[in-house]
C-alpha cells in the first residue's frame, strides 16, 4: 500500500455536517506534532505550528466533508427516502451500498430492475423520489436506530491498482492528507513564519467552515488543497475535459466567484517550473473552492488553489493517479519551505 494514510482517510464516514470521525482521526495524528490545536463552534479542526518569529501567518486549508445523503423519511415498507448533501447526481447512486446513521447500518440504494421499467424510462436519469435505501426489513416498525436527518454514507473500500487509487471522498481527503504530509515535513524543515493548518467543514454545502476558520486565524495568505474534476473520460469531447489524470497537479487561475490572487498563482507556477514538477491548468472554471470564501472574509485573504485531478468526482467511487497526488505533496512542501506565497 503506497498511501496508507489516504486509505484510512478515504474510508472514514464524513458527509457535510458529520465530519467528526475525520476530525478525530486527524487530531490523533497531529496532537503531538503542533504547538496548539482546537475545534471551533462549527467543527473545524485548526492547528498551529509556530515558526521562528517573523510575524507572518500562512493558512493551509482542506475540507473534511464529502458528498453524501440524508434520511428525509422512513417509508411504511421500511425503506428510507433520501436527499442529497452536496452536488450529487442521482444516476450515480443506483445499486450502491451505503451506511446509515451513527450506527453505520448497512443498506443498499434500490431502483426498479430494467425488466420492469417502461421502455421510455430506461435511459432516463432517476429522480431522488424514485430511489430508496433498503435496510433488509419489510416494515417501518422494524427500522431501529434511524431518525430523520441521519447521514447516509457511501460504503466504498479504498484500493490501489497499478499507479491508480480507487475510493470515495478523495474530494477532499486527498487535500487533508496533503496537510498532514506538510506538517511532517516542517518538523524536519522549520520555517520562519507561523503555519496554521485548517481542516474545515461543510465545503460541499456552501463553503461554510473556511470563513469561520480564517476569522480566527487572520492569515496573511492561504493555500487551499483540493481534489478536482478530471473529466478525461473517453465518452466526453476533449473540449470539456477540465484536467487529465497523469499530467500532474492542477493549478486554478479562476473559478466560479473568484479570480485567484495573481502573485500567489504566479509563485506556484514558477515554483513548479523551477523544480521540474509537471503541472496543468484547470481549464474549466465552473465550480468553486474555499478560496472564494476566503476572498470575501475579513479584508480579503489572498490564496492559491492546488488540486489533485480525480475521475468520477462526487460519486461513490473516484479514481486518482497516485503520481499526480505525490506531485501535489511535493509542490506543497516546497511552497511552504520557501514561503514565497506570503506578501513581502
C-alpha positions as CSV (number, residue, x, y, z in Angstrom):
1,X,0.0,0.0,0.0
2,X,1.6,3.3,-1.2
3,X,-0.8,5.7,0.5
4,X,-1.9,4.0,3.8
5,X,-3.0,7.3,5.5
6,X,-5.0,8.4,2.4
7,X,-6.7,4.9,2.5
8,X,-7.7,5.4,6.1
9,X,-9.0,9.0,5.5
10,X,-10.9,7.9,2.4
11,X,-12.8,5.1,4.2
12,X,-13.9,7.3,7.1
13,X,-17.6,8.4,7.0
14,X,-17.9,12.2,6.9
15,X,-20.5,13.9,4.9
16,X,-21.1,17.7,5.4
17,X,-22.3,18.3,8.9
18,X,-21.0,14.9,10.2
19,X,-17.2,15.3,9.9
20,X,-16.4,14.2,13.5
21,X,-14.8,10.9,12.7
22,X,-12.5,12.6,10.2
23,X,-11.6,15.3,12.7
24,X,-11.0,12.6,15.4
25,X,-8.6,10.8,13.1
26,X,-6.6,13.9,12.1
27,X,-6.4,15.1,15.7
28,X,-4.9,11.8,16.8
29,X,-2.2,12.2,14.0
30,X,-1.3,15.8,14.9
31,X,-1.7,16.2,18.6
32,X,2.0,15.6,19.4
33,X,3.3,17.5,16.4
34,X,1.9,21.0,16.8
35,X,2.1,23.8,19.3
36,X,-1.6,24.2,19.7
37,X,-4.8,22.8,18.2
38,X,-8.6,23.3,18.7
39,X,-12.0,22.6,17.3
40,X,-14.3,25.6,16.9
41,X,-18.1,26.0,17.1
42,X,-18.8,24.7,13.6
43,X,-16.4,21.7,13.9
44,X,-13.3,22.9,12.1
45,X,-10.0,21.4,13.3
46,X,-7.3,24.1,13.5
47,X,-3.7,23.6,14.4
48,X,-0.7,26.0,14.8
49,X,2.9,25.1,14.2
50,X,4.9,28.2,15.3
51,X,7.8,29.5,13.2
52,X,10.9,31.3,14.2
53,X,9.1,34.5,14.8
54,X,8.9,36.8,11.7
55,X,5.3,37.6,12.4
56,X,3.8,36.2,9.2
57,X,0.9,33.7,9.1
58,X,0.2,31.2,6.3
59,X,-3.0,29.1,6.4
60,X,-3.1,25.7,4.7
61,X,-6.6,24.5,4.2
62,X,-8.5,21.4,3.1
63,X,-12.1,20.4,3.7
64,X,-13.0,17.2,5.6
65,X,-16.5,16.7,4.3
66,X,-17.6,14.6,1.4
67,X,-20.8,14.5,-0.6
68,X,-23.5,12.0,0.5
69,X,-27.1,11.6,1.5
70,X,-29.5,12.2,4.4
71,X,-32.6,10.4,5.5
72,X,-35.7,12.5,4.9
73,X,-38.4,9.9,5.6
74,X,-38.9,6.4,6.8
75,X,-41.4,4.7,4.5
76,X,-44.1,2.3,5.6
77,X,-42.3,-0.6,3.9
78,X,-39.2,0.1,5.9
79,X,-37.2,1.8,3.2
80,X,-35.7,5.2,3.6
81,X,-36.4,8.2,1.4
82,X,-33.2,10.3,0.9
83,X,-32.0,13.7,-0.2
84,X,-28.6,14.8,-1.4
85,X,-26.0,16.5,0.7
86,X,-23.8,18.4,-1.8
87,X,-23.7,18.1,-5.5
88,X,-24.7,14.5,-6.2
89,X,-26.4,13.3,-9.4
90,X,-29.0,10.5,-8.6
91,X,-27.9,8.4,-11.6
92,X,-24.6,7.5,-9.8
93,X,-26.5,6.0,-6.8
94,X,-28.3,3.1,-8.2
95,X,-27.4,-0.2,-6.5
96,X,-24.7,1.4,-4.3
97,X,-24.0,0.1,-0.8
98,X,-24.4,2.7,2.0
99,X,-24.0,3.0,5.8
100,X,-26.9,4.8,7.6
101,X,-26.8,6.9,10.8
102,X,-24.4,6.9,13.7
103,X,-24.6,3.1,14.0
104,X,-23.5,2.8,10.3
105,X,-26.3,0.4,9.5
106,X,-25.6,-1.3,6.1
107,X,-28.1,-0.7,3.3
108,X,-28.3,-0.6,-0.5
109,X,-29.9,2.1,-2.7
110,X,-32.6,0.3,-4.7
111,X,-34.2,1.0,-8.1
112,X,-36.5,-0.8,-10.4
113,X,-34.8,-3.5,-12.4
114,X,-34.6,-3.0,-16.1
115,X,-37.1,-5.8,-16.7
116,X,-40.0,-4.0,-15.2
117,X,-39.3,-0.4,-16.4
118,X,-41.2,1.2,-19.2
119,X,-39.0,1.4,-22.3
120,X,-39.3,5.2,-22.3
121,X,-37.7,5.4,-18.8
122,X,-34.8,3.0,-19.2
123,X,-32.3,5.7,-20.5
124,X,-33.6,8.5,-18.2
125,X,-31.8,9.5,-15.1
126,X,-33.8,8.6,-12.0
127,X,-35.2,11.2,-9.6
128,X,-34.5,11.1,-5.9
129,X,-38.1,10.4,-5.3
130,X,-37.6,7.1,-7.2
131,X,-34.7,6.0,-5.1
132,X,-34.8,4.4,-1.6
133,X,-32.4,2.8,0.8
134,X,-33.2,-0.8,1.7
135,X,-32.1,-2.0,5.1
136,X,-33.2,-5.6,4.9
137,X,-36.6,-5.1,6.7
138,X,-40.1,-5.1,5.4
139,X,-41.9,-2.5,7.6
140,X,-41.5,0.8,9.3
141,X,-41.8,-0.8,12.7
142,X,-38.7,-2.9,12.0
143,X,-36.5,0.1,11.4
144,X,-34.4,0.7,14.5
145,X,-31.9,3.5,15.4
146,X,-32.7,5.6,12.3
147,X,-34.0,9.1,12.5
148,X,-35.0,11.8,10.1
149,X,-31.9,13.8,9.3
150,X,-29.5,11.0,9.9
151,X,-26.5,10.9,7.5
152,X,-26.1,8.2,4.8
153,X,-22.5,7.5,3.8
154,X,-21.2,5.6,0.9
155,X,-19.7,2.2,1.8
156,X,-16.6,2.1,-0.5
157,X,-13.3,0.4,0.2
158,X,-10.0,2.0,-0.9
159,X,-7.7,0.1,-3.2
160,X,-4.7,0.7,-5.4
161,X,-4.4,-0.7,-8.9
162,X,-1.1,0.0,-10.6
163,X,-0.5,3.7,-10.4
164,X,-4.1,4.5,-9.6
165,X,-6.0,4.8,-6.3
166,X,-9.7,4.0,-6.3
167,X,-12.1,5.0,-3.5
168,X,-14.5,7.5,-2.2
169,X,-14.1,11.0,-0.7
170,X,-10.8,11.9,-2.4
171,X,-12.6,15.2,-2.6
172,X,-11.2,16.3,-0.3
173,X,-9.5,13.7,1.9
174,X,-6.6,14.0,-0.6
175,X,-6.2,17.6,0.5
176,X,-6.5,16.6,4.1
177,X,-3.5,14.2,3.6
178,X,-1.5,16.9,1.8
179,X,-1.7,19.0,5.0
180,X,-0.7,16.1,7.2
181,X,2.3,15.5,4.8
182,X,3.4,19.1,5.0
183,X,3.2,19.0,8.8
184,X,5.5,16.0,8.8
185,X,7.9,17.9,6.5
186,X,8.2,21.1,8.6
187,X,9.0,19.1,11.7
188,X,12.3,18.4,9.9
189,X,12.4,21.7,7.9
190,X,11.3,24.5,10.3
191,X,10.3,27.8,8.7
192,X,10.4,31.4,10.0
193,X,6.6,32.1,9.9
194,X,3.6,30.6,11.7
195,X,1.7,27.9,9.8
196,X,-2.0,27.3,10.6
197,X,-3.5,24.1,9.4
198,X,-7.2,24.3,8.9
199,X,-9.2,21.1,8.3
200,X,-12.6,22.6,7.7
201,X,-16.3,21.5,7.5
202,X,-19.2,21.9,5.1
203,X,-17.4,23.0,2.0
204,X,-19.7,20.9,-0.2
205,X,-22.9,22.7,1.0
206,X,-21.7,26.3,0.8
207,X,-18.1,26.8,1.8
208,X,-19.2,27.2,5.4
209,X,-16.2,26.3,7.5
210,X,-13.4,28.2,5.8
211,X,-14.6,31.7,6.6
212,X,-15.1,30.8,10.2
213,X,-11.6,29.4,10.4
214,X,-10.0,32.3,8.7
215,X,-11.7,34.8,11.1
216,X,-9.9,33.1,14.0
217,X,-6.5,32.8,12.3
218,X,-6.4,36.1,10.3
219,X,-3.7,34.8,8.0
220,X,-1.6,36.9,5.6
221,X,-2.2,34.4,2.8
222,X,-3.6,30.9,2.3
223,X,-3.1,27.8,0.2
224,X,-6.1,25.6,-0.5
225,X,-5.5,22.0,-1.4
226,X,-8.4,20.4,-3.2
227,X,-9.5,17.5,-5.4
228,X,-10.9,18.5,-8.7
229,X,-12.7,17.1,-11.8
230,X,-10.6,15.3,-14.3
231,X,-13.2,14.8,-17.0
232,X,-10.8,12.9,-19.3
233,X,-13.4,10.2,-19.9
234,X,-13.4,8.6,-23.4
235,X,-17.1,9.4,-23.9
236,X,-16.6,13.1,-23.4
237,X,-15.2,15.6,-26.0
238,X,-11.8,17.0,-25.1
239,X,-13.2,20.5,-25.0
240,X,-15.0,19.5,-21.8
241,X,-12.0,18.0,-20.1
242,X,-11.2,20.1,-17.0
243,X,-8.0,18.2,-16.2
244,X,-6.4,14.9,-17.0
245,X,-5.0,12.1,-14.9
246,X,-1.3,11.7,-15.1
247,X,-0.4,15.2,-16.0
248,X,0.4,16.5,-12.5
249,X,-1.2,19.0,-10.1
250,X,-4.0,21.1,-11.3
251,X,-3.5,24.8,-10.8
252,X,-6.5,27.1,-10.7
253,X,-6.3,30.6,-12.1
254,X,-10.1,31.4,-11.8
255,X,-13.3,29.6,-10.9
256,X,-16.9,30.4,-10.0
257,X,-16.9,33.5,-7.9
258,X,-13.2,34.3,-7.9
259,X,-10.1,35.2,-9.9
260,X,-7.2,33.9,-7.9
261,X,-4.6,36.2,-6.5
262,X,-2.2,36.8,-9.4
263,X,1.0,37.0,-7.3
264,X,0.3,33.7,-5.5
265,X,-0.8,32.0,-8.7
266,X,2.4,33.0,-10.5
267,X,4.5,32.0,-7.5
268,X,3.0,28.5,-7.6
269,X,3.6,28.2,-11.4
270,X,7.2,29.5,-11.1
271,X,7.9,27.1,-8.2
272,X,6.6,24.1,-10.2
273,X,8.7,25.1,-13.2
274,X,11.9,25.6,-11.1
275,X,11.6,22.1,-9.6
276,X,10.5,20.4,-12.8
277,X,7.2,19.4,-11.3
278,X,4.8,18.7,-14.2
279,X,1.5,20.6,-13.8
280,X,-1.6,21.5,-15.7
281,X,-4.1,24.4,-15.6
282,X,-7.6,23.7,-14.6
283,X,-9.2,24.6,-18.0
284,X,-12.9,24.7,-16.9
285,X,-13.6,27.3,-14.4
286,X,-17.0,26.1,-13.2
287,X,-17.4,25.1,-9.6
288,X,-15.7,26.7,-6.6
289,X,-13.5,26.2,-3.6
290,X,-13.0,27.6,-0.2
291,X,-10.7,30.2,-1.8
292,X,-13.8,32.1,-2.8
293,X,-15.0,32.3,0.8
294,X,-11.5,33.5,1.9
295,X,-11.6,36.3,-0.6
296,X,-14.8,37.6,1.0
297,X,-13.6,37.2,4.6
298,X,-12.1,40.0,6.7
299,X,-10.2,42.3,4.3
300,X,-10.0,39.6,1.7
301,X,-7.4,36.8,2.1
302,X,-5.2,36.2,-0.9
303,X,-5.0,32.5,-1.7
304,X,-3.9,29.9,-4.2
305,X,-5.6,26.6,-5.1
306,X,-3.7,23.4,-6.0
307,X,-5.7,20.2,-6.7
308,X,-5.3,16.5,-7.4
309,X,-7.3,15.6,-10.5
310,X,-10.0,12.9,-10.0
311,X,-12.2,11.0,-12.3
312,X,-15.8,10.4,-11.4
313,X,-15.7,13.0,-8.6
314,X,-18.8,13.5,-6.5
315,X,-19.8,9.8,-6.7
316,X,-19.4,6.7,-4.6
317,X,-16.2,5.7,-6.5
318,X,-13.5,8.0,-7.7
319,X,-10.1,7.5,-9.3
320,X,-6.8,9.4,-8.9
321,X,-3.3,8.9,-10.3
322,X,-1.0,8.3,-7.3
323,X,1.8,10.2,-9.0
324,X,-0.4,13.2,-9.5
325,X,-1.1,13.2,-5.8
326,X,2.6,12.8,-4.8
327,X,3.5,15.7,-7.0
328,X,0.9,17.9,-5.3
329,X,2.5,16.9,-2.0
330,X,6.0,17.7,-3.3
331,X,4.9,21.1,-4.6
332,X,3.1,21.9,-1.3
333,X,6.2,21.1,0.7
334,X,8.4,23.3,-1.4
335,X,6.0,26.2,-1.3
336,X,5.8,26.0,2.5
337,X,9.6,25.7,2.9
338,X,10.2,28.7,0.7
339,X,7.4,30.8,1.9
340,X,7.3,33.0,-1.2
341,X,3.5,32.9,-1.3
342,X,3.5,35.4,1.6
343,X,3.5,39.0,0.7
344,X,6.7,40.9,1.2
